[in-house]
Amino acid sequence: MKVKLGIDCLLESDILKKKRIGLLTNSSGVNGDLKINVDLMLNGGFNIVKLFGPEHGISGAAADGVSVNNAVDPKYGIPIYSLFGDVIRPTEEMLSGIDAFVYDIQDVGLRFYTYLYSLVYSMEECAKRGIEVVILDRPDPLSCKIAGPTIKKRLDSIVGGYGLALRYGMTVGEVAKYFNKVFDIGADLTVVPMENYEKYMYYDETGHLWSTPSPNIPSLEHAILYSGFCLFEGTNLSMGRGTVHPFKYIGAPWIDSAPLYKELKEHDHPGVAFRERSFIPGAFKLHDQPCNGLEFYVTDRNAIKPLELALDIIATLMKLWPEKFDWDVHYHGTSIPLNKMWDGRYHFDLIMGDEQYRERLLEGATAAELSGLWKDEQREFENLVREFRIY
């Protein structure tokens, strides 16, 4: 049975119809018939007075890490406020004249995806002003499976924070409940739940077509690989941004694909196949430079361990090319000032959530040894979030 999304459930109810609404959304905010939420809500009698956009803008078209300007909706004349750039929290002026702040964005279930922080920052600002927060719930496309380390508070940034596990295994409504209670935000929070949804579902089991949440996650397979291969953002490798398969390719000009392939084939990596691949990124890191590396295919999503795979690739690269492999301390391609994004910290650490993983890799630790470091905190996080489950 097809899952009924929060937006479709809202449209059948009378809640919010007498309130002035601020809507934080983007192009992923469609209903079960792929119709945009803004059109549906306005035509359904809801009074949207302000729109808000996350990273990539409300259109979902802006490149990753690029500041997005405020604008006006060309169809309805509604002001659009950007929450990614010089301003990442809604201001007093932005929130004035709003009775309810509504969030409707498809997420990918990973801590380093920035939409969550646009949500929690908005929850905090709304709580200060007594503005109701309403979440129109959507699936976690990677199911309820939790994996990876939790992030340490000293590494909080817009690519990770609030004690989340790397793959946190909750819908956005469940995460909002977690934020609100664990961090004592005190928001007047309402979650409009889905119907027919089961927590073990992957997105392609919901009956819905994939609505690209951001430019570089064009399919569920890309999202699965992204859960580990985002680590390469913190290295001097390309992870395929600027190609037709971001996060399916990894490579660099100094890599020889053959020995890398041979070494990795000797390791046990279930649920994935890979081949040698050469490519030229058309944008972002190493753009216009011929890169050699590998291309990856998910063969069993229940068996693959993308995070362990990515760590093993990094350990192998450090072994084969110790003088060439390096870490990045910032995110390539961003127009946001470096000190605002990462404060000079290693991007790899911000993604992993703890400096010890990079430090242990430098000491020669294996991926298997590293994965053992987060098992206890992963289990603790699983226990912590049980009370916030809706499904």
C-alpha positions as CSV (number, residue, x, y, z in Angstrom):
1,M,0.0,0.0,0.0
2,K,1.3,3.4,-0.9
3,V,2.5,5.6,1.9
4,K,0.5,8.8,2.4
5,L,2.9,11.6,3.1
6,G,2.5,14.3,5.7
7,I,1.6,16.9,3.1
8,D,-1.3,14.8,1.8
9,C,-2.5,14.2,5.4
10,L,-2.4,17.9,6.1
11,L,-4.4,18.8,3.0
12,E,-7.2,16.6,4.3
13,S,-7.3,18.3,7.7
14,D,-8.3,21.7,8.9
15,I,-5.3,22.4,11.1
16,L,-3.4,25.6,10.2
17,K,-6.1,26.9,7.9
18,K,-6.7,30.0,10.1
19,K,-3.0,30.7,10.7
20,R,-0.4,32.7,8.9
21,I,2.2,30.2,7.7
22,G,5.9,30.4,7.0
23,L,7.0,27.3,5.0
24,L,10.5,26.0,4.9
25,T,10.7,23.7,1.8
26,N,12.4,23.0,-1.5
27,S,11.7,21.2,-4.8
28,S,11.6,17.8,-2.9
29,G,8.4,19.1,-1.2
30,V,5.9,17.3,-3.4
31,N,2.9,15.1,-2.6
32,G,2.1,11.6,-3.8
33,D,1.2,12.9,-7.2
34,L,4.4,14.9,-7.5
35,K,2.6,18.2,-7.1
36,I,4.5,21.0,-5.3
37,N,3.4,21.7,-1.7
38,V,3.2,25.5,-2.1
39,D,0.6,25.2,-4.9
40,L,-1.4,22.5,-3.1
41,M,-1.5,24.5,0.2
42,L,-2.4,27.8,-1.3
43,N,-5.1,26.2,-3.5
44,G,-6.3,24.3,-0.5
45,G,-7.0,27.4,1.5
46,F,-3.8,27.6,3.6
47,N,-2.4,31.1,4.1
48,I,1.4,31.0,3.3
49,V,2.8,34.4,4.0
50,K,6.5,33.6,3.9
51,L,8.7,31.0,2.3
52,F,12.1,29.8,3.5
53,G,14.8,27.9,1.6
54,P,17.6,25.6,2.9
55,E,21.0,24.8,1.2
56,H,20.5,24.7,-2.6
57,G,17.6,27.2,-2.3
58,I,13.9,26.7,-2.5
59,S,14.3,25.6,-6.1
60,G,16.9,22.9,-5.1
61,A,19.0,24.1,-8.0
62,A,21.9,26.0,-6.3
63,A,25.2,24.2,-6.0
64,D,26.3,22.7,-2.7
65,G,27.9,25.1,-0.3
66,V,26.9,28.2,-2.3
67,S,25.2,31.1,-0.5
68,V,21.6,31.6,-1.6
69,N,20.1,35.1,-1.7
70,N,16.6,36.1,-0.6
71,A,14.1,36.4,-3.4
72,V,10.4,36.7,-4.2
73,D,8.3,33.8,-5.5
74,P,7.6,34.8,-9.1
75,K,4.2,33.0,-9.2
76,Y,2.7,34.2,-5.9
77,G,4.8,37.2,-4.9
78,I,5.6,35.7,-1.5
79,P,8.9,36.6,0.0
80,I,11.5,33.8,0.1
81,Y,14.2,34.0,2.8
82,S,17.4,32.0,2.5
83,L,18.6,30.1,5.5
84,F,21.9,29.2,3.9
85,G,24.5,31.9,3.5
86,D,25.3,34.8,5.8
87,V,22.1,34.0,7.7
88,I,21.5,30.4,8.8
89,R,18.8,31.1,11.4
90,P,15.5,32.9,10.8
91,T,15.7,36.4,12.2
92,E,13.1,38.3,14.1
93,E,12.1,40.1,10.9
94,M,11.8,36.9,9.0
95,L,9.5,35.3,11.6
96,S,7.4,38.4,12.2
97,G,3.8,38.0,11.1
98,I,3.9,34.2,11.3
99,D,1.7,32.0,13.5
100,A,3.0,28.6,12.4
101,F,6.4,27.6,10.9
102,V,5.9,24.5,8.7
103,Y,8.7,22.2,7.5
104,D,8.3,20.0,4.5
105,I,11.6,18.7,2.9
106,Q,12.7,15.2,1.9
107,D,15.8,14.3,3.8
108,V,18.3,11.5,3.3
109,G,18.7,10.2,6.9
110,L,22.3,11.3,7.3
111,R,23.8,13.6,9.9
112,F,25.9,15.7,7.5
113,Y,22.9,16.7,5.3
114,T,22.4,20.4,6.2
115,Y,18.6,20.5,6.0
116,L,18.3,19.2,9.5
117,Y,20.2,22.1,10.9
118,S,18.0,24.6,9.1
119,L,15.1,22.8,10.9
120,V,16.6,22.7,14.4
121,Y,17.9,26.3,14.2
122,S,14.3,27.4,13.1
123,M,12.8,25.4,16.0
124,E,15.1,27.2,18.4
125,E,14.2,30.6,17.0
126,C,10.5,29.8,16.9
127,A,10.5,28.6,20.5
128,K,11.9,31.9,21.7
129,R,8.9,33.7,20.0
130,G,6.1,31.3,20.8
131,I,5.6,30.3,17.2
132,E,4.2,26.8,16.5
133,V,6.4,24.4,14.5
134,V,4.7,21.9,12.3
135,I,6.5,19.0,10.6
136,L,5.0,17.4,7.6
137,D,6.6,14.0,7.9
138,R,8.4,12.1,5.1
139,P,10.2,8.8,5.0
140,D,13.8,8.2,6.0
141,P,14.9,6.8,2.6
142,L,17.6,4.6,4.2
143,S,15.1,3.0,6.6
144,C,15.3,3.1,10.4
145,K,18.7,1.4,10.4
146,I,21.2,3.3,12.6
147,A,24.9,3.2,11.9
148,G,28.1,5.0,12.7
149,P,29.5,7.2,15.4
150,T,27.7,10.0,17.2
151,I,29.1,13.5,16.9
152,K,30.9,15.2,19.7
153,K,29.7,18.6,20.7
154,R,33.1,20.2,20.1
155,L,32.6,19.4,16.4
156,D,29.1,20.9,16.0
157,S,28.7,22.7,12.6
158,I,26.1,23.0,9.9
159,V,27.2,19.5,8.6
160,G,26.7,17.8,11.9
161,G,25.6,18.3,15.5
162,Y,23.1,17.6,18.3
163,G,24.6,14.2,19.2
164,L,23.2,12.4,16.1
165,A,24.6,9.2,14.8
166,L,26.0,9.4,11.3
167,R,23.1,7.4,9.9
168,Y,20.4,8.3,12.4
169,G,17.5,6.1,11.2
170,M,14.6,8.4,11.9
171,T,12.0,10.4,9.9
172,V,12.3,14.1,10.1
173,G,9.3,14.2,12.4
174,E,11.0,11.8,14.8
175,V,14.3,13.8,14.6
176,A,12.4,17.0,15.4
177,K,10.9,15.3,18.5
178,Y,14.4,14.1,19.5
179,F,15.8,17.7,19.1
180,N,13.0,19.2,21.1
181,K,13.3,17.0,24.1
182,V,16.9,16.0,24.3
183,F,18.1,19.6,23.8
184,D,15.3,21.2,25.8
185,I,14.3,23.5,22.9
186,G,10.8,23.9,24.1
187,A,9.1,24.4,20.7
188,D,5.4,24.1,20.4
189,L,5.9,21.1,18.1
190,T,3.3,19.2,16.0
191,V,4.2,16.3,13.7
192,V,1.7,15.5,10.9
193,P,2.5,11.8,10.5
194,M,2.4,9.6,7.4
195,E,0.0,6.8,6.9
196,N,0.9,3.2,5.9
197,Y,4.5,3.9,6.6
198,E,6.7,1.2,8.3
199,K,10.1,2.1,9.7
200,Y,12.0,-0.7,8.0
201,M,11.0,0.7,4.5
202,Y,13.6,1.9,2.1
203,Y,12.3,4.8,-0.1
204,D,11.6,2.5,-3.1
205,E,9.2,0.5,-0.9
206,T,7.0,3.5,-0.1
207,G,5.3,3.6,-3.5
208,H,6.7,7.0,-4.3
209,L,9.0,8.1,-7.1
210,W,12.4,9.5,-6.0
211,S,12.2,13.3,-5.8
212,T,15.8,14.4,-5.8
213,P,16.4,16.1,-2.4
214,S,19.6,17.9,-3.6
215,P,21.5,18.0,-6.9
216,N,24.0,15.3,-6.1
217,I,21.7,12.7,-4.8
218,P,19.8,11.7,-8.0
219,S,18.8,8.2,-6.8
220,L,18.4,5.9,-3.8
221,E,21.6,4.1,-4.7
222,H,23.5,7.4,-4.6
223,A,22.1,8.1,-1.2
224,I,23.2,4.7,0.1
225,L,26.8,5.2,-1.1
226,Y,26.7,8.8,0.1
227,S,26.3,7.5,3.7
228,G,30.0,6.5,3.5
229,F,31.5,8.3,0.6
230,C,30.8,11.7,2.0
231,L,34.0,11.1,3.9
232,F,35.9,11.8,0.7
233,E,34.7,15.4,1.0
234,G,37.3,15.7,3.7
235,T,40.2,14.4,1.5
236,N,42.0,15.5,-1.6
237,L,40.0,13.1,-3.7
238,S,37.1,13.8,-6.0
239,M,34.0,11.9,-5.0
240,G,32.4,12.3,-8.4
241,R,30.8,15.7,-7.9
242,G,30.5,17.3,-11.3
243,T,29.9,14.0,-13.1
244,V,26.8,12.0,-13.8
245,H,27.4,9.8,-10.8
246,P,28.4,11.8,-7.7
247,F,29.3,9.5,-4.8
248,K,29.5,6.5,-7.1
249,Y,33.0,7.5,-8.4
250,I,36.1,8.2,-6.3
251,G,39.4,9.2,-7.8
252,A,42.3,11.7,-8.2
253,P,45.0,12.4,-10.8
254,W,47.7,10.7,-8.8
255,I,45.8,7.4,-8.4
256,D,46.6,4.3,-10.4
257,S,43.3,2.4,-10.6
258,A,44.8,-1.1,-11.1
259,P,46.6,-1.5,-7.8
260,L,43.8,0.2,-5.9
261,Y,41.3,-2.2,-7.4
262,K,43.5,-5.2,-6.7
263,E,44.1,-4.3,-3.1
264,L,40.4,-3.7,-2.3
265,K,39.3,-6.9,-4.1
266,E,41.4,-8.8,-1.5
267,H,39.2,-7.3,1.3
268,D,35.8,-8.5,2.4
269,H,33.2,-5.9,1.3
270,P,29.7,-7.4,1.1
271,G,26.8,-5.9,-0.9
272,V,29.0,-3.9,-3.3
273,A,30.7,-4.4,-6.7
274,F,33.2,-2.0,-8.2
275,R,35.4,-1.5,-11.3
276,E,38.2,0.7,-12.4
277,R,37.0,4.1,-13.7
278,S,38.5,7.2,-15.1
279,F,36.5,10.4,-15.1
280,I,36.9,14.2,-15.3
281,P,34.9,16.2,-12.8
282,G,33.1,19.1,-14.5
283,A,32.8,21.1,-11.4
284,F,33.9,21.3,-7.7
285,K,37.0,19.6,-6.4
286,L,39.6,18.7,-9.1
287,H,37.3,20.1,-11.8
288,D,38.6,19.6,-15.4
289,Q,41.3,17.3,-14.1
290,P,41.5,13.7,-15.4
291,C,41.0,11.4,-12.4
292,N,41.6,7.7,-12.0
293,G,39.8,5.6,-9.5
294,L,36.9,3.3,-9.0
295,E,33.1,3.2,-9.7
296,F,30.8,1.5,-7.1
297,Y,27.5,-0.4,-7.4
298,V,25.2,-1.4,-4.6
299,T,24.3,-5.1,-5.0
300,D,22.7,-5.7,-1.6
301,R,21.7,-2.7,0.4
302,N,21.1,-4.7,3.5
303,A,24.6,-6.1,3.5
304,I,26.7,-3.1,2.3
305,K,28.5,-1.1,4.9
306,P,29.3,2.2,3.1
307,L,31.1,3.8,6.1
308,E,33.4,0.9,6.7
309,L,34.0,0.7,2.9
310,A,35.0,4.3,2.7
311,L,37.3,4.0,5.6
312,D,39.0,1.0,4.1
313,I,39.5,2.8,0.8
314,I,41.1,5.7,2.7
315,A,43.4,3.4,4.6
316,T,44.3,1.7,1.3
317,L,45.1,5.0,-0.3
318,M,47.3,6.0,2.6
319,K,49.1,2.7,2.3
320,L,49.6,2.9,-1.5
321,W,50.3,6.6,-1.9
322,P,51.4,8.0,1.5
323,E,53.0,11.1,-0.1
324,K,50.0,11.9,-2.2
325,F,46.9,11.4,0.0
326,D,46.0,14.3,2.1
327,W,43.1,15.9,4.2
328,D,41.2,19.0,3.4
329,V,40.5,21.6,6.0
330,H,37.7,23.2,4.1
331,Y,35.0,22.4,1.6
332,H,35.9,23.1,-2.0
333,G,33.6,25.3,-4.0
334,T,31.8,27.1,-1.2
335,S,31.2,30.8,-1.4
336,I,30.6,31.0,2.3
337,P,33.7,32.3,4.2
338,L,35.9,29.5,5.6
339,N,35.8,30.7,9.1
340,K,32.0,30.6,9.1
341,M,31.8,27.0,7.8
342,W,34.5,25.0,9.4
343,D,36.6,27.4,11.6
344,G,39.7,25.8,10.1
345,R,38.8,22.3,11.5
346,Y,39.3,19.2,9.4
347,H,36.3,18.6,7.3
348,F,36.8,14.8,7.7
349,D,36.5,15.2,11.5
350,L,33.3,17.2,11.2
351,I,31.8,14.5,9.0
352,M,32.9,11.6,11.2
353,G,32.0,13.4,14.4
354,D,35.3,12.6,16.2
355,E,38.9,13.4,15.6
356,Q,40.1,10.0,16.7
357,Y,39.2,8.3,13.4
358,R,41.5,10.5,11.4
359,E,44.2,10.2,14.0
360,R,43.9,6.4,14.1
361,L,44.1,6.2,10.3
362,L,47.3,8.2,10.5
363,E,48.6,5.6,13.0
364,G,47.7,2.7,10.5
365,A,44.4,1.5,12.0
366,T,42.2,-0.7,9.8
367,A,38.6,0.0,8.9
368,A,37.6,-3.0,11.1
369,E,39.4,-1.6,14.1
370,L,37.8,1.8,13.5
371,S,34.3,0.4,13.2
372,G,34.7,-1.2,16.6
373,L,35.2,2.2,18.2
374,W,31.6,3.4,17.6
375,K,29.6,0.3,18.4
376,D,28.8,1.2,22.0
377,E,27.8,4.8,21.2
378,Q,25.7,3.5,18.3
379,R,23.9,1.2,20.7
380,E,23.4,4.0,23.2
381,F,21.9,6.2,20.5
382,E,19.5,3.4,19.3
383,N,18.3,3.1,22.9
384,L,18.0,6.9,23.3
385,V,15.8,7.5,20.3
386,R,13.3,4.7,20.9
387,E,10.9,7.0,22.7
388,F,10.7,9.3,19.7
389,R,9.6,6.6,17.3
390,I,6.3,7.4,15.6
391,Y,6.2,4.2,13.4
